Amino acid sequence: MTTYSGPARLTLVDGTQVSGMASLSTNQRGGIDSWGGTFRPDQTSADLRAAGDGLSLELPYDNIGAVNVTGVRKLLATQILMSLAGSGPAPF
């Protein structure tokens, strides 16, 4: 299992970029490799809360991976935590 925890930038379908912190890991189950984790944006918006499929997550050094949002939960009054499922090769 490979992991990454640190700064990231989520790009929404409309091109809006949102900075935040990501915690990601790879999984191997039954010969299938996958990756995913969580993203905590620095700022929230209605567009971000409604985000779904077709997004990209950029890590330092221009490493980019395709992601889908599988869930959003409230952390504090002004913070959310997004669950992500990656598709394709992991960017870390």
N, C-alpha and C positions, 0 to 999 in steps of 0.2 A: 504494500500500500504506500503510495506517495501522497504527501500532503503539502498544502500551501496555506499560509495564514498571513495576511497583510493587505496593503492598499490595492484597490482595484477600481475600475470604472465600468459601469453598466451602460450600454447603449440601447435605448429604447427603439421601437420600430420606426418612430418619426425622426430618429437621429439625435434626440436629446441625450446628452451624456450626464451621468450621475456618479459622483465620486463616493467612495465608501470603503468599508473593510470587508474582505472576504475570508472565509474559512472553508477550504475545499479539500477533498480527498478522492483517491481513485478506489474503485471496488472491483473485485474479480469474483464473479459467482458463476459457477458452472461453465467456465471457459469464456464467459462474456465479460469484456472489460467495459466499465462505465465510470463516470465521475460526477460529482455534485457536491453540494454543501450549502452554505448560507452566505448572504450578503446583507450587511447593515449599512444603508445609505446615510450619508452625512445630513441630507435634508430629504423630507418627504413631500409628495405631491399627489394629487388625485390620479394623474397619469401613471405615476409609479405604482400606486396601490392597485391599479387596474391592469398592470403589465401582465403579459401571458407568454405566448410563444414567439419565436423568431428574434430573440435578443442576442446580444453578444457581450461577453465579459472580457475586458482587457486588463491584463496584469502588467507589471513593469517589464521593460525591455521588449515592448510590442508583441507580447504573447497574447493571442486572442482565441477565445473558444465560444462556440454557439451554446446558448442556454435557454431553458424554458423555466418560467416561474411555476412552482408546484404548490406554493402556499405563502401567505403573508400573515404575520401575527404582530400584534402590538407589543412593544417592549415597555416603553414608558409613554407619557402623554405625547411626546413629540418624536418618538423613535419607533421604527418597525424593523422586523427581521424577515428577510425573504428567503424561502427555501428554493434552491436551484437544482435542476437536473441538466447535466451537460450532454451534448451530443457531439460525436466525432472525437478526435484525439484531445486529451487533456492539455491545457495550455501551460502546465507546470511540470 
